[in-house]
Amino acid sequence: MEQDINIKITDREGNTHSIQAPTDMAMNLMEVVRSFELAEEGTIGVCGGMAMCASCQCYVLSDTQLPEMQDDEEAMLSEAFYVKDNSRLGCQIHITPELEGLEVELAPES
């Protein structure tokens, strides 16, 4: 049986939110941020989750094992602003039980 997982998301104002994210709805991290209204409308997921805009860039703060970055995500991050070594695109991080305890911070809006 699928379950909700606990994740922490620090928004662009520096506020940390403890979220229970569903693992049974095929959501990604960007969609969770939008669902919980943790970023201003129209500032995250602008491309609809296609790894084409980097508006959902986040910094992974925990040592949670994430799926390997694919070429399209890597290419988008190579062109994005505010990129750090721990940057990932939220639209490419699918919510699965293995992400229990994930902690991320939303990158500044570019």
C-alpha positions in Angstrom: 0.0 0.0 0.0 1.3 3.4 -1.0 1.7 6.1 1.7 2.4 9.7 2.2 6.0 10.7 2.9 7.4 13.5 5.0 9.4 16.2 3.3 10.6 19.7 4.2 10.4 22.5 1.7 12.0 25.9 2.4 10.2 28.5 0.3 11.7 31.6 -1.3 11.0 33.7 1.8 13.1 31.3 3.9 10.1 29.7 5.7 10.3 25.9 6.1 7.2 23.8 5.6 6.8 20.2 6.8 4.7 18.5 4.1 3.1 15.1 3.8 3.4 14.4 0.1 1.3 11.6 -1.5 3.2 8.8 -3.2 0.2 7.4 -4.9 -0.7 10.3 -7.2 2.3 10.3 -9.6 3.2 13.8 -8.5 6.6 15.4 -8.8 8.2 17.9 -6.3 7.2 20.9 -8.5 3.5 19.8 -8.4 3.7 19.4 -4.6 5.0 22.9 -4.2 2.2 24.2 -6.4 -0.4 22.1 -4.6 0.6 23.5 -1.2 0.9 27.0 -2.7 4.5 27.3 -1.5 5.5 29.6 -4.4 3.7 32.5 -5.9 1.3 31.6 -8.7 3.0 31.6 -12.1 6.5 31.5 -10.6 7.1 27.8 -10.5 6.5 25.1 -13.1 6.1 27.7 -15.9 6.9 25.1 -18.6 4.5 22.6 -17.1 7.1 20.2 -15.8 9.0 19.5 -19.1 12.5 20.5 -17.8 12.5 23.5 -20.1 12.4 26.5 -17.8 14.2 25.9 -14.5 11.5 27.8 -12.6 11.2 24.8 -10.2 14.9 24.7 -9.5 15.6 23.7 -5.9 18.6 22.9 -3.7 18.6 19.4 -2.1 19.6 19.9 1.5 19.3 16.3 2.7 21.4 13.3 1.7 18.3 11.6 0.3 19.2 9.3 -2.6 17.6 10.8 -5.7 17.2 9.3 -9.2 20.1 10.1 -11.5 19.9 13.3 -13.4 18.8 12.9 -17.0 20.3 14.8 -20.0 17.4 17.2 -20.4 17.6 18.3 -16.7 21.4 18.6 -16.8 21.1 20.7 -20.0 18.5 23.1 -18.4 20.5 23.5 -15.3 23.6 24.4 -17.3 21.7 27.4 -18.6 19.9 28.4 -15.4 20.7 31.1 -12.9 21.6 30.5 -9.2 22.7 26.9 -9.9 24.7 25.2 -7.1 26.2 21.7 -6.9 23.0 20.5 -5.2 20.6 22.0 -7.7 17.9 19.8 -9.2 14.6 20.5 -11.1 11.6 19.8 -8.9 9.7 18.6 -12.0 12.2 15.8 -12.4 11.9 14.5 -8.8 9.0 12.1 -8.6 7.4 11.6 -5.2 8.1 8.0 -4.2 8.4 6.3 -0.8 12.2 6.3 -1.1 12.2 10.1 -0.8 11.0 10.0 2.9 12.8 12.8 4.8 13.8 14.8 1.7 14.7 18.4 2.4 14.9 21.0 -0.3 15.1 24.8 -0.6 13.5 26.6 -3.6 16.0 28.5 -5.6 15.4 32.3 -6.1 13.1 33.3 -8.9 15.1 34.2 -12.0 
